[in-house]
Amino acid sequence: MLTASAPTRQPASDPEPGPGAWHRRDVETVERELAGSTSRGLSAAEAERRLLASGPNQIEARQQTRAWRLLLAQLENVLILILLAGAGLSAGLGHRTEAIVISVIVVFAALLGFVQEYRAERALEALRELAAPTATVIRDGVERDVPARELVPGDLVALSPGDRVPADGRVCSAVALTAEEAALTGESVPVEKVVESLDGDAHALGDRRNMVYAGTTIAHGRGRALVVATGDRTEFGAIAHMLEAIESRRTPLQLSLDRVGVALARVALAVVLLVVALGLLRGEPFLEMLVFGVAVAVAVVPEALPAVVTISLSLAAQRMARRNALARRLAAVETLGSVSVIGSDKTGTLTADQMTVRTIWCAGETLDVSGVGYGPEGGFTRNGLRAPVSAGALELLRAAVLASDARIVHVEEEARWAAHGDPTEAALVAAAGKAGIDPSTLAAAYPRVG
């Protein structure tokens, strides 16, 4: 069984970023308009000049939320404000014990929420590292690896299986070149790339087969592309700016707590006024009645409620984080927990984004292959019994490895095996690994000549 998946994503906007609709131009026209070269690339001096003019090839980070703003945001709660007012009055009237107890509760709740949201904020910033860190570029006729942030319009980049496309580009040469664009368009299978220009205006993003886009991945083949847009002018840059424009609203939990706080504030004020008025009618000292009224009002407010809510939300956020889900705002955890139905629209089948060889038929015999994913764990069976790999099956697997451009790598940080390149080819390489075939040794024995 071979399985694959594509994440959900709506197609990006139809208008092409940058100076024009590059997919409608032929390569010669693009080369002339960008003053680039499809043979030697830009010169180092010209690339440096353009970098100063166009800026680095990176999506500008939104203004980071300062730590002190995150801390102050924890106090935007009517209950917290009531408790702070009560602590201030208690301290002003000489009741230090009550003031200290209330202050400790408020500080604890605020710090707990601040720490949780600060960690989520830093983790989200780290997601920007998903962009391609380096790119293979041809400059002065020489192929070299440079930081992706140094790419400029007109640069000629080389594309190989497993490469993350560093910028939007017009394909100028392609040999069996396909790109995995699911993250941008939702297309469930790799898209074959061509060099020819496309006629007509109505070409959605996923149909621009002579373009490659930043953030997508080369699945198969090889090719070259002239960079036409970098940084914020790429399709991913447009998506990033759309996300920044999302209006932040208070969650249902925050609105409910505010309603409770306002109701308690009114009750507390009524209690203070009633106690002071009754005391004065009985001839009691005003200051003594005010202190007593404030004490009764503070007792009306559940001092531990903000702390209990914050602790509960923090525990929920930590459980979500262990499942690789980050909640940037603590109050949003309760809103997400209230969701019972999620409606989504996507292309293709929802799977684990992995492919695995399960059966091999060769020379009249059938071998079943165990194990899932791209790891070397697994073996071969015939009719339910463990069996050695026949000479014919070994020859078939060697041929599959030599014909594949995919690589299997071990991700140490996550303790898992991952595929770089076409998923089908990666599945074949993984199956060969289960048979004891080492791709690097095989490639050294049979070097590719064309």
N, C-alpha and C positions, 0 to 999 in steps of 0.2 A: 504494500500500500504506500502510495506517495501522497503526502499531505502538505499543504502550504496555507498561509493565511495572509490577510492584508488588514492593517489597522483602519479604523474609520476616519475619513477625512473628506470634507466637502471640497470640490474642485476650487482652485484659487480663482481670483478674478480674471476675466477674459482679456482685458487690455494688457499689452506687453509692457513691462517696466522698461525704463530707459528711453532712448531716442526714437524707437520705432518697432514695427512688427518684424522682427528678424527672421521668423520662419518663412516669410513670403519672399525673402531675398535669396539670390543664389550666392554661393560661397565667394565668388569673385567680387560681387558688390559689397558683401559684408567686409571682406578683406580691405577693399578700397576705402569704405566709410570709416573703418576703425584704424586705418593706417597701420594695420598689422601684417603679419606674414604667415602663410600656411606652410612654409618650408623652414625658415630660420627663426621665426618668432620675433619678439622685440629685442632691441639691444638693451644691455643693462642700464645704460645712461637714460634711454627713453623710458624704460620701466620706472626708474627712480623719479623722473620728472612727472610722469603720470600719477605716481603714488602720492606725490605732494599735491597734485591738482585735484584728484578724485577722493583722496582719503583712504584709509585702510579698508580691506575687504572683511568687514565684520559688522554685525548688526549692533547698532548703538544700544547699549544697555539703558533701560529706563532708569530714571533717577532712583537710586537705592533709598529705601526707607531707613532713616537714621534711627539709631538705637533709642535715643531719647524720645522720638516720636512714637515708637512701638510701646515704650513704657508709659507714656502719657495716654495712649489709646486704651490701656487697661483700666484707666480711671473714668472712661466715658460710660459710666453706668450710674443711674440714679441712686441705686442702693449704696454704691461706694461713696457717692457724694454726700448722702445723708449721714453715713457713718463718719466721714471726715468732718462734717459740720458738728456732729455730736462729740467727736474727739476734741475738736477745737474748743467748744463751749466747756467741756469737762475740764480741759487743761486751764482755760481762762478762769474758771471758778474754783480752781485749786484742787480738783479731784483727779490727781495724777494717776492713780491706779486704774480708774476706768478709762482714762485717756490712753494710757499705755496699752491696755488690753485691746481696745478697739483699733489702735494704730497697728499693732502687731498683726491682727487679722487682715487688715487692709493691705499692708505691705506684703504679707505672705501670698495673698491671692494675686496681687499685681505682679510680683516677681515670678510666680509660677507660670502665669500666662505669658509674661514677657519672654522667659527662657524658651518656652515651647515655640512661640511664634518667631523668635530670633533664629532658632535652629532651622526652622522650616524656610525662612527667608534665605539663609545662607545656602541651604541645600538646593533651592530653586535657582540661585545664581550659578551654582555649579553645573546645572543642566546646560548652560551655554557652551560648555566644553564639548557638546555633541557635534559641534561644527568641525569640519575637516581641519586638523591641526597643521598638516603639510599638504603640498600639492606638487606634482611633477610637471614642470614647465620647461618649454624650450625657449632659450634666450641665446642670441648670437649663434644659433645652430647647434647648441649644446643642451642636452637634456639634463636637468638638475632638479633636486628637491629643495623647495623654498617654503617658508611659513605661508600658509594660505592667506593670511592677512595682508601679504605683500602683493597679491595678484591685482592687476589693473585691467581695464577694458583694452582689448587688443592683444592680450597675452595668449599664447598658444599652449594649451595644457594637454598632456598625454593621459589617457584613460585606460585603466586595466581592471580586471575582475577584482572586486573587493574594495576598490577605491570609492571614497565618498566624494562626490562631485563638489569642488570647492566654490564654484560660482556659476551663474547662469551663462551658458555658452551655445554657440551655433556650431553644430557638428560639421567638420570639414573633411574628415576621413573616418571610415567605419569598416571593420571586418567582423561580421557576426556580432555587432555591438548591441547589447540590451541593457536597459537600466531599470532598477527596481524603484518605482515612483509611488508606491503605496502611501508613504508618509505625506505626500503632497496631493495626490489625486484620488486615492482610494482604489486605484487599479490593482487587481489581485494578482496579476502575472506580470513578469518583466516586459517592458515595451521595447520592441526592436527599433533601432535608430537607423536613419538613412541620411544621405548627404544632399539629395535633391531638394530644391525649394518646393513649397506647398502653394498651390493655387487657391485663390478665394480668400475671403475675409473671415468666414465663420469656422474658425478652428479653436475649439476649446483647449485648455491647457494640456489635457491628457492626449490630445490628437496631434500635438506639435512634435512629430516624430523626428524632426531634424534639430531638435533642441534638447539640451540637458540642463538640469536645474540644480542649484545649490541644495545640499542636504539629502539628495537622492543617492543611490548606490549603484555602481556598475556591477551587473550580475554576470555578464558573459562577454567574451570577445575583447576587442581593443579598438581604440580610435583616438582621434584628436578633436579638439573643439576650440574655437576662438571665443574668448571671454567677451560677453556683451554687456553684462551688468554685474556689479559687485555690491557687497554690503547691504544697505537698506534698500537698494534699487532692485534686489532680487525678489523672486516670488516669496521666499521665506521671510524676507525683510518686510514685505507687505503684510503678511500674516502677523508678524510680531507687532507691527504698529496697530493692527486691528485689535489685538489682545490688549494693548495699552489703553485703547479707547473705551474699554468696557467700564461701565459705571459701577462703582462699589456701593452696595446698599446694605442696610442693616438686616441681619438675619431674623427669622421669626423668633428665635430664642431671645435675641437682644431686645426686640420689640416687646415680647412678653415680660421680660424682666423690667423694662422701663415702665410698663403699665403697672406692674406690681409696686415698683418704687414710687411712682407718683401717687398711687393710692395710699401707700404707707406714709408718705410725706404729708399728705393731707390729714390722715388720722393723727400723726404725731403732732402736727401743728395745732389741731383741734384739742388734743390732750393737754398741750402746754397752755393754751389759752384758757381752757376750762379749769385746770389746776390753779393757775395764777389768779383767775377771777374768783374762784371759791375761797382761796386763801385770803385774798384781800377783803372779801366780804366778812370773813371771820376775824379780821384784824391781824393776820399774820404778816411778818416782814416780807416785803416784795422780793428781795434777793433770795431768801430761803425758799419761797414758793417757786421762783424761777428755776432754782437748782433742782428742786423736787420734780417740777414739771418736765425738765430736760431729761432727768433720770428715767421717768416713766416713758417719755417719748422714745428714748434710745432702746428701752426694753421692748417697745412695740416692734422695732426693726430687727429682723433675724440676722444678727451680726455674722453668723457662720454661713449664711446662704451663698454669698459671693465665693467664699473659699471652697465650699462643697461643689458648686457648679464648676469652678475652675479645675479642681482636682479631677472631677468626673470627665470633663472634656479632655484634659491632658492625658489621662489613661487611655481614652478612646483614640486620641491622636497618635499615641505611641504604638498602639496595636495596629493602626492603619499603616504607620511607617514601617513596621516589620513586614508588611505585605506590599511594600514599595508604593504606597499611596501617601502623598504629602498633602497635609491640610495647612494652607498658608495662614488662614485665620482660624483661631481656636473655636470661635462661635459657629463657624460653618460646619463643624463636625456634627453637631446636633441636627442641622438641616439635612445633611447627607444621610444621617441615620434614620431620618423620617421618610426617606424615599422608599417606596414599595415597588414602583414600576419605572423602568428606564426604557425610553423609546429611542432607537438609533437607526440610522440609515447608512448602509455600507455597500461596497461592491465585493462580490466573491463570497467565499465560505469562511466562517470564523473558525480558525484552527490554531495550532501552536506555532505556526511559522517554521516548521521543520519538515524534512522529508527523510524517509528511511526505506532502504531496500529490504523487502520482506521475503521475496522469493526469487531464486535464480533458476532459469531453465537453460541447460546447456548440454549438447551432445546426447540428447534423449533422456537426461536425468533431471530431476527437480530437487533443489536444495532449499530448505526454509532457513531464513536468517533471523536470529533472535536479537534482542536489544533495540532500544529506541534512541532517537537523537543522533548526534554526531560523535559520540564517544566510542572508544574501542571495545567497550564491554559488549559481549555477545558471542554467538557461535553459530555453527551450521548443523542442521539435523536433516535426516532423511527418513520419512515415514515415522516421525516422532522419536527417532533414536539418534543420538549424537553421531556424526559421521565426519570423516576427513574431507577436505576440499579436493575434488578431483583435479587432475592436470588440466582438463578442458576448462573448468570453472576458474582455475588460477590464471590461465591464459586470457580468459575473457575479462577478469578483473584487472589484470595488468594493462590490457588494451584500454579499458575504461579510464584508468588513472592517467595513462599517457595522453589520452584525448581530452582530458579535463583541465580547465584553468583554475578550478576552485581549490582552496586550501582549508585544512582543518587546524584550528589553533586552540590551545588551552588557555582560558582566561583565569589566571591565578587568583585574582581578587574575588571572583565569583565562584571559583571551583567548578567550572563547567567547560564543555567543549562548544566552540562556535564555528560557523562556516563563513568563509570569505569567498564570495563568488556565487555562481548559480546554485540554487538549492538542490537541483537534480544531480548536478555533477558532484556536489559535496556529499550527497547520499552515496554515490558510487565510490568515492574515495574512502568514505567511512566503512563501507562494506569490505573494501580491499584491506583496510587496516585490520578488520576482524579476522582476515585470512592470513595476517602476518606480513602483508606487503607494505614496505616503507616507500612512500612517494618520492622522497628526496634521493634515496638510493637508486630507485628505478629510473628517475630522471637523469641521474649521473651516468647510468649504464646506457640509456637510450636518449641522448640529447635531441631536443627538437630543432629541426633545421628549417621548417617552414610551415 
